[in-house]
Amino acid sequence: MRAVGYVRQIDKLGRLVLPSDIRKSLGITSGVDSVEFFLDNESVVIRKYRPACVFCGEAENIITYKDQSVCASCIEELKGAR
């Protein structure tokens, strides 16, 4: 992880602004993409959200079914489990 040296104030509602060059480098489009937050000891990690398969964790070829993300491989495996 590289340090970029930005300091941002958190407003009264707990919001903060991600600098535009960070959003650009992560491919985050305002109003389109989501981010996810993780705690790592005393640090907060923010990354672009990518849905992943609920079964195997794969993030490629994802299909959403009844609000759940499932990859194409697991769908094929489930078809064979009938």
PDB file of N, CA, C and O in Angstrom:
ATOM      1  N   MET A   1       0.852  -1.162   0.000  1.00  0.00           N
ATOM      2  CA  MET A   1       0.000   0.000   0.000  1.00  0.00           C
ATOM      3  C   MET A   1       0.902   1.230   0.000  1.00  0.00           C
ATOM      4  O   MET A   1       1.870   1.302   0.757  1.00  0.00           O
ATOM      5  N   ARG A   2       0.575   2.191  -0.853  1.00  0.00           N
ATOM      6  CA  ARG A   2       1.383   3.408  -0.906  1.00  0.00           C
ATOM      7  C   ARG A   2       0.664   4.557  -0.230  1.00  0.00           C
ATOM      8  O   ARG A   2      -0.556   4.678  -0.336  1.00  0.00           O
ATOM      9  N   ALA A   3       1.398   5.389   0.452  1.00  0.00           N
ATOM     10  CA  ALA A   3       0.829   6.569   1.113  1.00  0.00           C
ATOM     11  C   ALA A   3       0.696   7.683   0.088  1.00  0.00           C
ATOM     12  O   ALA A   3       1.622   7.941  -0.681  1.00  0.00           O
ATOM     13  N   VAL A   4      -0.456   8.345   0.078  1.00  0.00           N
ATOM     14  CA  VAL A   4      -0.662   9.434  -0.871  1.00  0.00           C
ATOM     15  C   VAL A   4      -0.736  10.787  -0.198  1.00  0.00           C
ATOM     16  O   VAL A   4      -0.637  11.804  -0.886  1.00  0.00           O
ATOM     17  N   GLY A   5      -0.905  10.849   1.105  1.00  0.00           N
ATOM     18  CA  GLY A   5      -0.792  12.092   1.840  1.00  0.00           C
ATOM     19  C   GLY A   5      -1.964  13.049   1.779  1.00  0.00           C
ATOM     20  O   GLY A   5      -1.750  14.261   1.800  1.00  0.00           O
ATOM     21  N   TYR A   6      -3.184  12.565   1.705  1.00  0.00           N
ATOM     22  CA  TYR A   6      -4.355  13.440   1.734  1.00  0.00           C
ATOM     23  C   TYR A   6      -4.942  13.458   3.133  1.00  0.00           C
ATOM     24  O   TYR A   6      -4.970  12.436   3.819  1.00  0.00           O
ATOM     25  N   VAL A   7      -5.406  14.614   3.549  1.00  0.00           N
ATOM     26  CA  VAL A   7      -6.125  14.750   4.815  1.00  0.00           C
ATOM     27  C   VAL A   7      -7.476  15.355   4.482  1.00  0.00           C
ATOM     28  O   VAL A   7      -7.549  16.372   3.792  1.00  0.00           O
ATOM     29  N   ARG A   8      -8.538  14.744   4.962  1.00  0.00           N
ATOM     30  CA  ARG A   8      -9.897  15.235   4.715  1.00  0.00           C
ATOM     31  C   ARG A   8     -10.644  15.322   6.032  1.00  0.00           C
ATOM     32  O   ARG A   8     -10.503  14.458   6.897  1.00  0.00           O
ATOM     33  N   GLN A   9     -11.436  16.367   6.177  1.00  0.00           N
ATOM     34  CA  GLN A   9     -12.289  16.564   7.351  1.00  0.00           C
ATOM     35  C   GLN A   9     -13.546  15.712   7.191  1.00  0.00           C
ATOM     36  O   GLN A   9     -14.104  15.626   6.097  1.00  0.00           O
ATOM     37  N   ILE A  10     -13.985  15.092   8.261  1.00  0.00           N
ATOM     38  CA  ILE A  10     -15.249  14.354   8.273  1.00  0.00           C
ATOM     39  C   ILE A  10     -16.326  15.323   8.722  1.00  0.00           C
ATOM     40  O   ILE A  10     -16.170  15.972   9.757  1.00  0.00           O
ATOM     41  N   ASP A  11     -17.429  15.440   7.963  1.00  0.00           N
ATOM     42  CA  ASP A  11     -18.467  16.406   8.309  1.00  0.00           C
ATOM     43  C   ASP A  11     -19.342  15.898   9.460  1.00  0.00           C
ATOM     44  O   ASP A  11     -19.131  14.797   9.968  1.00  0.00           O
ATOM     45  N   LYS A  12     -20.309  16.697   9.860  1.00  0.00           N
ATOM     46  CA  LYS A  12     -21.155  16.381  11.017  1.00  0.00           C
ATOM     47  C   LYS A  12     -21.988  15.119  10.812  1.00  0.00           C
ATOM     48  O   LYS A  12     -22.414  14.495  11.784  1.00  0.00           O
ATOM     49  N   LEU A  13     -22.222  14.742   9.571  1.00  0.00           N
ATOM     50  CA  LEU A  13     -22.981  13.526   9.279  1.00  0.00           C
ATOM     51  C   LEU A  13     -22.081  12.301   9.096  1.00  0.00           C
ATOM     52  O   LEU A  13     -22.566  11.221   8.760  1.00  0.00           O
ATOM     53  N   GLY A  14     -20.762  12.466   9.317  1.00  0.00           N
ATOM     54  CA  GLY A  14     -19.822  11.353   9.211  1.00  0.00           C
ATOM     55  C   GLY A  14     -19.332  11.090   7.808  1.00  0.00           C
ATOM     56  O   GLY A  14     -18.744  10.040   7.549  1.00  0.00           O
ATOM     57  N   ARG A  15     -19.561  12.032   6.883  1.00  0.00           N
ATOM     58  CA  ARG A  15     -19.157  11.844   5.489  1.00  0.00           C
ATOM     59  C   ARG A  15     -17.761  12.407   5.253  1.00  0.00           C
ATOM     60  O   ARG A  15     -17.309  13.318   5.947  1.00  0.00           O
ATOM     61  N   LEU A  16     -17.094  11.838   4.256  1.00  0.00           N
ATOM     62  CA  LEU A  16     -15.828  12.389   3.804  1.00  0.00           C
ATOM     63  C   LEU A  16     -15.772  12.302   2.299  1.00  0.00           C
ATOM     64  O   LEU A  16     -16.506  11.520   1.695  1.00  0.00           O
ATOM     65  N   VAL A  17     -14.911  13.093   1.682  1.00  0.00           N
ATOM     66  CA  VAL A  17     -14.780  13.126   0.231  1.00  0.00           C
ATOM     67  C   VAL A  17     -13.489  12.416  -0.157  1.00  0.00           C
ATOM     68  O   VAL A  17     -12.418  12.723   0.367  1.00  0.00           O
ATOM     69  N   LEU A  18     -13.603  11.458  -1.086  1.00  0.00           N
ATOM     70  CA  LEU A  18     -12.409  10.817  -1.641  1.00  0.00           C
ATOM     71  C   LEU A  18     -11.880  11.722  -2.747  1.00  0.00           C
ATOM     72  O   LEU A  18     -12.628  12.076  -3.658  1.00  0.00           O
ATOM     73  N   PRO A  19     -10.619  12.100  -2.686  1.00  0.00           N
ATOM     74  CA  PRO A  19     -10.066  12.971  -3.723  1.00  0.00           C
ATOM     75  C   PRO A  19     -10.245  12.380  -5.121  1.00  0.00           C
ATOM     76  O   PRO A  19     -10.197  11.163  -5.304  1.00  0.00           O
ATOM     77  N   SER A  20     -10.453  13.259  -6.104  1.00  0.00           N
ATOM     78  CA  SER A  20     -10.753  12.816  -7.464  1.00  0.00           C
ATOM     79  C   SER A  20      -9.641  11.956  -8.059  1.00  0.00           C
ATOM     80  O   SER A  20      -9.936  11.003  -8.780  1.00  0.00           O
ATOM     81  N   ASP A  21      -8.372  12.261  -7.782  1.00  0.00           N
ATOM     82  CA  ASP A  21      -7.318  11.435  -8.381  1.00  0.00           C
ATOM     83  C   ASP A  21      -7.276  10.037  -7.775  1.00  0.00           C
ATOM     84  O   ASP A  21      -6.846   9.101  -8.449  1.00  0.00           O
ATOM     85  N   ILE A  22      -7.709   9.862  -6.525  1.00  0.00           N
ATOM     86  CA  ILE A  22      -7.821   8.523  -5.941  1.00  0.00           C
ATOM     87  C   ILE A  22      -8.978   7.782  -6.603  1.00  0.00           C
ATOM     88  O   ILE A  22      -8.847   6.609  -6.954  1.00  0.00           O
ATOM     89  N   ARG A  23     -10.117   8.471  -6.775  1.00  0.00           N
ATOM     90  CA  ARG A  23     -11.257   7.838  -7.454  1.00  0.00           C
ATOM     91  C   ARG A  23     -10.879   7.429  -8.876  1.00  0.00           C
ATOM     92  O   ARG A  23     -11.234   6.339  -9.322  1.00  0.00           O
ATOM     93  N   LYS A  24     -10.173   8.285  -9.577  1.00  0.00           N
ATOM     94  CA  LYS A  24      -9.758   7.968 -10.948  1.00  0.00           C
ATOM     95  C   LYS A  24      -8.814   6.771 -10.980  1.00  0.00           C
ATOM     96  O   LYS A  24      -8.958   5.893 -11.830  1.00  0.00           O
ATOM     97  N   SER A  25      -7.857   6.729 -10.067  1.00  0.00           N
ATOM     98  CA  SER A  25      -6.885   5.629 -10.079  1.00  0.00           C
ATOM     99  C   SER A  25      -7.537   4.297  -9.731  1.00  0.00           C
ATOM    100  O   SER A  25      -7.051   3.248 -10.155  1.00  0.00           O
ATOM    101  N   LEU A  26      -8.631   4.316  -8.966  1.00  0.00           N
ATOM    102  CA  LEU A  26      -9.348   3.082  -8.620  1.00  0.00           C
ATOM    103  C   LEU A  26     -10.490   2.787  -9.590  1.00  0.00           C
ATOM    104  O   LEU A  26     -11.147   1.752  -9.480  1.00  0.00           O
ATOM    105  N   GLY A  27     -10.727   3.695 -10.537  1.00  0.00           N
ATOM    106  CA  GLY A  27     -11.815   3.489 -11.496  1.00  0.00           C
ATOM    107  C   GLY A  27     -13.178   3.640 -10.866  1.00  0.00           C
ATOM    108  O   GLY A  27     -14.125   2.966 -11.269  1.00  0.00           O
ATOM    109  N   ILE A  28     -13.295   4.521  -9.875  1.00  0.00           N
ATOM    110  CA  ILE A  28     -14.567   4.746  -9.177  1.00  0.00           C
ATOM    111  C   ILE A  28     -15.278   5.926  -9.823  1.00  0.00           C
ATOM    112  O   ILE A  28     -14.735   7.029  -9.890  1.00  0.00           O
ATOM    113  N   THR A  29     -16.500   5.688 -10.300  1.00  0.00           N
ATOM    114  CA  THR A  29     -17.308   6.732 -10.915  1.00  0.00           C
ATOM    115  C   THR A  29     -18.377   7.182  -9.928  1.00  0.00           C
ATOM    116  O   THR A  29     -19.144   6.364  -9.420  1.00  0.00           O
ATOM    117  N   SER A  30     -18.425   8.487  -9.656  1.00  0.00           N
ATOM    118  CA  SER A  30     -19.402   9.038  -8.715  1.00  0.00           C
ATOM    119  C   SER A  30     -20.819   8.742  -9.184  1.00  0.00           C
ATOM    120  O   SER A  30     -21.129   8.904 -10.364  1.00  0.00           O
ATOM    121  N   GLY A  31     -21.679   8.311  -8.271  1.00  0.00           N
ATOM    122  CA  GLY A  31     -23.066   8.023  -8.585  1.00  0.00           C
ATOM    123  C   GLY A  31     -23.290   6.685  -9.261  1.00  0.00           C
ATOM    124  O   GLY A  31     -24.434   6.299  -9.502  1.00  0.00           O
ATOM    125  N   VAL A  32     -22.201   5.958  -9.579  1.00  0.00           N
ATOM    126  CA  VAL A  32     -22.328   4.668 -10.269  1.00  0.00           C
ATOM    127  C   VAL A  32     -21.770   3.543  -9.409  1.00  0.00           C
ATOM    128  O   VAL A  32     -22.449   2.548  -9.152  1.00  0.00           O
ATOM    129  N   ASP A  33     -20.531   3.709  -8.968  1.00  0.00           N
ATOM    130  CA  ASP A  33     -19.840   2.657  -8.226  1.00  0.00           C
ATOM    131  C   ASP A  33     -20.038   2.794  -6.720  1.00  0.00           C
ATOM    132  O   ASP A  33     -20.418   3.851  -6.216  1.00  0.00           O
ATOM    133  N   SER A  34     -19.771   1.707  -6.026  1.00  0.00           N
ATOM    134  CA  SER A  34     -19.817   1.680  -4.564  1.00  0.00           C
ATOM    135  C   SER A  34     -18.436   1.333  -4.039  1.00  0.00           C
ATOM    136  O   SER A  34     -17.607   0.783  -4.763  1.00  0.00           O
ATOM    137  N   VAL A  35     -18.193   1.655  -2.780  1.00  0.00           N
ATOM    138  CA  VAL A  35     -16.948   1.280  -2.120  1.00  0.00           C
ATOM    139  C   VAL A  35     -17.301   0.470  -0.882  1.00  0.00           C
ATOM    140  O   VAL A  35     -18.408   0.572  -0.354  1.00  0.00           O
ATOM    141  N   GLU A  36     -16.350  -0.334  -0.424  1.00  0.00           N
ATOM    142  CA  GLU A  36     -16.549  -1.083   0.810  1.00  0.00           C
ATOM    143  C   GLU A  36     -15.448  -0.720   1.784  1.00  0.00           C
ATOM    144  O   GLU A  36     -14.340  -0.366   1.381  1.00  0.00           O
ATOM    145  N   PHE A  37     -15.758  -0.810   3.071  1.00  0.00           N
ATOM    146  CA  PHE A  37     -14.855  -0.426   4.138  1.00  0.00           C
ATOM    147  C   PHE A  37     -14.499  -1.652   4.968  1.00  0.00           C
ATOM    148  O   PHE A  37     -15.353  -2.496   5.239  1.00  0.00           O
ATOM    149  N   PHE A  38     -13.240  -1.745   5.367  1.00  0.00           N
ATOM    150  CA  PHE A  38     -12.766  -2.815   6.230  1.00  0.00           C
ATOM    151  C   PHE A  38     -11.937  -2.221   7.345  1.00  0.00           C
ATOM    152  O   PHE A  38     -11.270  -1.205   7.149  1.00  0.00           O
ATOM    153  N   LEU A  39     -11.970  -2.837   8.508  1.00  0.00           N
ATOM    154  CA  LEU A  39     -11.074  -2.472   9.595  1.00  0.00           C
ATOM    155  C   LEU A  39      -9.892  -3.412   9.579  1.00  0.00           C
ATOM    156  O   LEU A  39     -10.059  -4.629   9.495  1.00  0.00           O
ATOM    157  N   ASP A  40      -8.694  -2.855   9.658  1.00  0.00           N
ATOM    158  CA  ASP A  40      -7.455  -3.626   9.704  1.00  0.00           C
ATOM    159  C   ASP A  40      -6.653  -3.082  10.874  1.00  0.00           C
ATOM    160  O   ASP A  40      -5.892  -2.125  10.735  1.00  0.00           O
ATOM    161  N   ASN A  41      -6.840  -3.716  12.039  1.00  0.00           N
ATOM    162  CA  ASN A  41      -6.278  -3.209  13.296  1.00  0.00           C
ATOM    163  C   ASN A  41      -6.791  -1.791  13.536  1.00  0.00           C
ATOM    164  O   ASN A  41      -7.979  -1.610  13.801  1.00  0.00           O
ATOM    165  N   GLU A  42      -5.932  -0.792  13.450  1.00  0.00           N
ATOM    166  CA  GLU A  42      -6.366   0.585  13.691  1.00  0.00           C
ATOM    167  C   GLU A  42      -6.504   1.387  12.401  1.00  0.00           C
ATOM    168  O   GLU A  42      -6.544   2.617  12.440  1.00  0.00           O
ATOM    169  N   SER A  43      -6.577   0.711  11.271  1.00  0.00           N
ATOM    170  CA  SER A  43      -6.696   1.382   9.979  1.00  0.00           C
ATOM    171  C   SER A  43      -8.033   1.034   9.325  1.00  0.00           C
ATOM    172  O   SER A  43      -8.597  -0.036   9.552  1.00  0.00           O
ATOM    173  N   VAL A  44      -8.518   1.958   8.516  1.00  0.00           N
ATOM    174  CA  VAL A  44      -9.705   1.721   7.705  1.00  0.00           C
ATOM    175  C   VAL A  44      -9.232   1.571   6.265  1.00  0.00           C
ATOM    176  O   VAL A  44      -8.517   2.426   5.742  1.00  0.00           O
ATOM    177  N   VAL A  45      -9.640   0.473   5.630  1.00  0.00           N
ATOM    178  CA  VAL A  45      -9.292   0.222   4.237  1.00  0.00           C
ATOM    179  C   VAL A  45     -10.555   0.468   3.414  1.00  0.00           C
ATOM    180  O   VAL A  45     -11.623  -0.061   3.724  1.00  0.00           O
ATOM    181  N   ILE A  46     -10.420   1.274   2.367  1.00  0.00           N
ATOM    182  CA  ILE A  46     -11.530   1.558   1.460  1.00  0.00           C
ATOM    183  C   ILE A  46     -11.138   1.029   0.095  1.00  0.00           C
ATOM    184  O   ILE A  46     -10.055   1.335  -0.405  1.00  0.00           O
ATOM    185  N   ARG A  47     -12.020   0.227  -0.521  1.00  0.00           N
ATOM    186  CA  ARG A  47     -11.737  -0.253  -1.862  1.00  0.00           C
ATOM    187  C   ARG A  47     -13.015  -0.276  -2.684  1.00  0.00           C
ATOM    188  O   ARG A  47     -14.121  -0.305  -2.144  1.00  0.00           O
ATOM    189  N   LYS A  48     -12.842  -0.263  -3.990  1.00  0.00           N
ATOM    190  CA  LYS A  48     -13.981  -0.317  -4.889  1.00  0.00           C
ATOM    191  C   LYS A  48     -14.702  -1.642  -4.673  1.00  0.00           C
ATOM    192  O   LYS A  48     -14.075  -2.700  -4.614  1.00  0.00           O
ATOM    193  N   TYR A  49     -16.020  -1.571  -4.558  1.00  0.00           N
ATOM    194  CA  TYR A  49     -16.811  -2.774  -4.321  1.00  0.00           C
ATOM    195  C   TYR A  49     -16.964  -3.568  -5.611  1.00  0.00           C
ATOM    196  O   TYR A  49     -17.335  -3.028  -6.653  1.00  0.00           O
ATOM    197  N   ARG A  50     -16.675  -4.840  -5.520  1.00  0.00           N
ATOM    198  CA  ARG A  50     -16.885  -5.788  -6.611  1.00  0.00           C
ATOM    199  C   ARG A  50     -17.677  -6.956  -6.042  1.00  0.00           C
ATOM    200  O   ARG A  50     -17.191  -7.654  -5.151  1.00  0.00           O
ATOM    201  N   PRO A  51     -18.886  -7.181  -6.541  1.00  0.00           N
ATOM    202  CA  PRO A  51     -19.650  -8.319  -6.018  1.00  0.00           C
ATOM    203  C   PRO A  51     -18.909  -9.626  -6.271  1.00  0.00           C
ATOM    204  O   PRO A  51     -18.250  -9.785  -7.299  1.00  0.00           O
ATOM    205  N   ALA A  52     -19.019 -10.550  -5.343  1.00  0.00           N
ATOM    206  CA  ALA A  52     -18.345 -11.843  -5.456  1.00  0.00           C
ATOM    207  C   ALA A  52     -19.346 -12.960  -5.198  1.00  0.00           C
ATOM    208  O   ALA A  52     -20.365 -12.762  -4.536  1.00  0.00           O
ATOM    209  N   CYS A  53     -19.045 -14.112  -5.721  1.00  0.00           N
ATOM    210  CA  CYS A  53     -19.902 -15.292  -5.587  1.00  0.00           C
ATOM    211  C   CYS A  53     -20.069 -15.661  -4.113  1.00  0.00           C
ATOM    212  O   CYS A  53     -19.096 -15.704  -3.359  1.00  0.00           O
ATOM    213  N   VAL A  54     -21.308 -15.926  -3.714  1.00  0.00           N
ATOM    214  CA  VAL A  54     -21.576 -16.291  -2.323  1.00  0.00           C
ATOM    215  C   VAL A  54     -21.040 -17.674  -1.976  1.00  0.00           C
ATOM    216  O   VAL A  54     -20.882 -18.002  -0.800  1.00  0.00           O
ATOM    217  N   PHE A  55     -20.761 -18.486  -2.991  1.00  0.00           N
ATOM    218  CA  PHE A  55     -20.265 -19.834  -2.740  1.00  0.00           C
ATOM    219  C   PHE A  55     -18.740 -19.926  -2.726  1.00  0.00           C
ATOM    220  O   PHE A  55     -18.157 -20.500  -1.806  1.00  0.00           O
ATOM    221  N   CYS A  56     -18.095 -19.356  -3.754  1.00  0.00           N
ATOM    222  CA  CYS A  56     -16.645 -19.546  -3.884  1.00  0.00           C
ATOM    223  C   CYS A  56     -15.830 -18.257  -3.747  1.00  0.00           C
ATOM    224  O   CYS A  56     -14.607 -18.316  -3.621  1.00  0.00           O
ATOM    225  N   GLY A  57     -16.483 -17.103  -3.770  1.00  0.00           N
ATOM    226  CA  GLY A  57     -15.767 -15.839  -3.626  1.00  0.00           C
ATOM    227  C   GLY A  57     -15.224 -15.269  -4.922  1.00  0.00           C
ATOM    228  O   GLY A  57     -14.624 -14.195  -4.913  1.00  0.00           O
ATOM    229  N   GLU A  58     -15.418 -15.960  -6.036  1.00  0.00           N
ATOM    230  CA  GLU A  58     -14.950 -15.482  -7.350  1.00  0.00           C
ATOM    231  C   GLU A  58     -15.642 -14.163  -7.698  1.00  0.00           C
ATOM    232  O   GLU A  58     -16.819 -13.981  -7.388  1.00  0.00           O
ATOM    233  N   ALA A  59     -14.913 -13.239  -8.344  1.00  0.00           N
ATOM    234  CA  ALA A  59     -15.477 -11.931  -8.684  1.00  0.00           C
ATOM    235  C   ALA A  59     -15.659 -11.752 -10.186  1.00  0.00           C
ATOM    236  O   ALA A  59     -16.020 -10.661 -10.625  1.00  0.00           O
ATOM    237  N   GLU A  60     -15.421 -12.791 -10.989  1.00  0.00           N
ATOM    238  CA  GLU A  60     -15.589 -12.716 -12.439  1.00  0.00           C
ATOM    239  C   GLU A  60     -16.848 -13.466 -12.853  1.00  0.00           C
ATOM    240  O   GLU A  60     -17.247 -14.429 -12.199  1.00  0.00           O
ATOM    241  N   ASN A  61     -17.467 -13.024 -13.935  1.00  0.00           N
ATOM    242  CA  ASN A  61     -18.670 -13.665 -14.492  1.00  0.00           C
ATOM    243  C   ASN A  61     -19.768 -13.831 -13.443  1.00  0.00           C
ATOM    244  O   ASN A  61     -20.310 -14.922 -13.264  1.00  0.00           O
ATOM    245  N   ILE A  62     -20.085 -12.745 -12.757  1.00  0.00           N
ATOM    246  CA  ILE A  62     -21.074 -12.765 -11.679  1.00  0.00           C
ATOM    247  C   ILE A  62     -22.473 -12.491 -12.223  1.00  0.00           C
ATOM    248  O   ILE A  62     -22.672 -11.594 -13.042  1.00  0.00           O
ATOM    249  N   ILE A  63     -23.421 -13.267 -11.759  1.00  0.00           N
ATOM    250  CA  ILE A  63     -24.831 -13.088 -12.076  1.00  0.00           C
ATOM    251  C   ILE A  63     -25.557 -12.873 -10.758  1.00  0.00           C
ATOM    252  O   ILE A  63     -25.306 -13.585  -9.786  1.00  0.00           O
ATOM    253  N   THR A  64     -26.454 -11.899 -10.720  1.00  0.00           N
ATOM    254  CA  THR A  64     -27.231 -11.650  -9.507  1.00  0.00           C
ATOM    255  C   THR A  64     -28.567 -12.374  -9.629  1.00  0.00           C
ATOM    256  O   THR A  64     -29.307 -12.177 -10.592  1.00  0.00           O
ATOM    257  N   TYR A  65     -28.863 -13.211  -8.642  1.00  0.00           N
ATOM    258  CA  TYR A  65     -30.106 -13.963  -8.614  1.00  0.00           C
ATOM    259  C   TYR A  65     -30.722 -13.817  -7.235  1.00  0.00           C
ATOM    260  O   TYR A  65     -30.123 -14.216  -6.236  1.00  0.00           O
ATOM    261  N   LYS A  66     -31.917 -13.247  -7.179  1.00  0.00           N
ATOM    262  CA  LYS A  66     -32.621 -13.009  -5.913  1.00  0.00           C
ATOM    263  C   LYS A  66     -31.704 -12.319  -4.900  1.00  0.00           C
ATOM    264  O   LYS A  66     -31.568 -12.765  -3.760  1.00  0.00           O
ATOM    265  N   ASP A  67     -31.082 -11.227  -5.337  1.00  0.00           N
ATOM    266  CA  ASP A  67     -30.187 -10.399  -4.512  1.00  0.00           C
ATOM    267  C   ASP A  67     -28.935 -11.122  -4.033  1.00  0.00           C
ATOM    268  O   ASP A  67     -28.301 -10.678  -3.076  1.00  0.00           O
ATOM    269  N   GLN A  68     -28.568 -12.215  -4.673  1.00  0.00           N
ATOM    270  CA  GLN A  68     -27.339 -12.935  -4.334  1.00  0.00           C
ATOM    271  C   GLN A  68     -26.447 -12.996  -5.568  1.00  0.00           C
ATOM    272  O   GLN A  68     -26.939 -13.171  -6.683  1.00  0.00           O
ATOM    273  N   SER A  69     -25.146 -12.854  -5.375  1.00  0.00           N
ATOM    274  CA  SER A  69     -24.188 -12.935  -6.471  1.00  0.00           C
ATOM    275  C   SER A  69     -23.671 -14.367  -6.583  1.00  0.00           C
ATOM    276  O   SER A  69     -23.216 -14.956  -5.602  1.00  0.00           O
ATOM    277  N   VAL A  70     -23.748 -14.920  -7.801  1.00  0.00           N
ATOM    278  CA  VAL A  70     -23.288 -16.282  -8.052  1.00  0.00           C
ATOM    279  C   VAL A  70     -22.484 -16.272  -9.347  1.00  0.00           C
ATOM    280  O   VAL A  70     -22.906 -15.672 -10.335  1.00  0.00           O
ATOM    281  N   CYS A  71     -21.321 -16.938  -9.347  1.00  0.00           N
ATOM    282  CA  CYS A  71     -20.489 -16.975 -10.559  1.00  0.00           C
ATOM    283  C   CYS A  71     -20.998 -18.055 -11.507  1.00  0.00           C
ATOM    284  O   CYS A  71     -21.723 -18.966 -11.109  1.00  0.00           O
ATOM    285  N   ALA A  72     -20.601 -17.930 -12.766  1.00  0.00           N
ATOM    286  CA  ALA A  72     -21.030 -18.878 -13.802  1.00  0.00           C
ATOM    287  C   ALA A  72     -20.593 -20.304 -13.475  1.00  0.00           C
ATOM    288  O   ALA A  72     -21.336 -21.248 -13.743  1.00  0.00           O
ATOM    289  N   SER A  73     -19.405 -20.479 -12.903  1.00  0.00           N
ATOM    290  CA  SER A  73     -18.915 -21.825 -12.562  1.00  0.00           C
ATOM    291  C   SER A  73     -19.805 -22.496 -11.526  1.00  0.00           C
ATOM    292  O   SER A  73     -20.144 -23.671 -11.659  1.00  0.00           O
ATOM    293  N   CYS A  74     -20.179 -21.753 -10.500  1.00  0.00           N
ATOM    294  CA  CYS A  74     -21.029 -22.325  -9.453  1.00  0.00           C
ATOM    295  C   CYS A  74     -22.436 -22.597  -9.974  1.00  0.00           C
ATOM    296  O   CYS A  74     -23.078 -23.558  -9.549  1.00  0.00           O
ATOM    297  N   ILE A  75     -22.921 -21.763 -10.889  1.00  0.00           N
ATOM    298  CA  ILE A  75     -24.231 -22.021 -11.494  1.00  0.00           C
ATOM    299  C   ILE A  75     -24.201 -23.343 -12.246  1.00  0.00           C
ATOM    300  O   ILE A  75     -25.132 -24.141 -12.136  1.00  0.00           O
ATOM    301  N   GLU A  76     -23.128 -23.583 -13.017  1.00  0.00           N
ATOM    302  CA  GLU A  76     -22.999 -24.856 -13.736  1.00  0.00           C
ATOM    303  C   GLU A  76     -22.921 -26.025 -12.779  1.00  0.00           C
ATOM    304  O   GLU A  76     -23.518 -27.075 -13.017  1.00  0.00           O
ATOM    305  N   GLU A  77     -22.181 -25.840 -11.694  1.00  0.00           N
ATOM    306  CA  GLU A  77     -22.059 -26.910 -10.681  1.00  0.00           C
ATOM    307  C   GLU A  77     -23.396 -27.196 -10.030  1.00  0.00           C
ATOM    308  O   GLU A  77     -23.732 -28.353  -9.775  1.00  0.00           O
ATOM    309  N   LEU A  78     -24.170 -26.138  -9.759  1.00  0.00           N
ATOM    310  CA  LEU A  78     -25.494 -26.315  -9.159  1.00  0.00           C
ATOM    311  C   LEU A  78     -26.457 -27.024 -10.118  1.00  0.00           C
ATOM    312  O   LEU A  78     -27.298 -27.815  -9.692  1.00  0.00           O
ATOM    313  N   LYS A  79     -26.326 -26.735 -11.401  1.00  0.00           N
ATOM    314  CA  LYS A  79     -27.161 -27.427 -12.384  1.00  0.00           C
ATOM    315  C   LYS A  79     -26.925 -28.923 -12.352  1.00  0.00           C
ATOM    316  O   LYS A  79     -27.865 -29.702 -12.510  1.00  0.00           O
ATOM    317  N   GLY A  80     -25.682 -29.335 -12.148  1.00  0.00           N
ATOM    318  CA  GLY A  80     -25.343 -30.747 -12.103  1.00  0.00           C
ATOM    319  C   GLY A  80     -25.715 -31.425 -10.792  1.00  0.00           C
ATOM    320  O   GLY A  80     -25.683 -32.652 -10.700  1.00  0.00           O
ATOM    321  N   ALA A  81     -26.068 -30.640  -9.777  1.00  0.00           N
ATOM    322  CA  ALA A  81     -26.387 -31.183  -8.459  1.00  0.00           C
ATOM    323  C   ALA A  81     -27.851 -31.616  -8.357  1.00  0.00           C
ATOM    324  O   ALA A  81     -28.276 -32.107  -7.311  1.00  0.00           O
ATOM    325  N   ARG A  82     -28.605 -31.445  -9.404  1.00  0.00           N
ATOM    326  CA  ARG A  82     -30.029 -31.797  -9.342  1.00  0.00           C
ATOM    327  C   ARG A  82     -30.228 -33.229  -9.104  1.00  0.00           C
ATOM    328  O   ARG A  82     -31.367 -33.690  -9.025  1.00  0.00           O
TER     329      ARG A  82
END
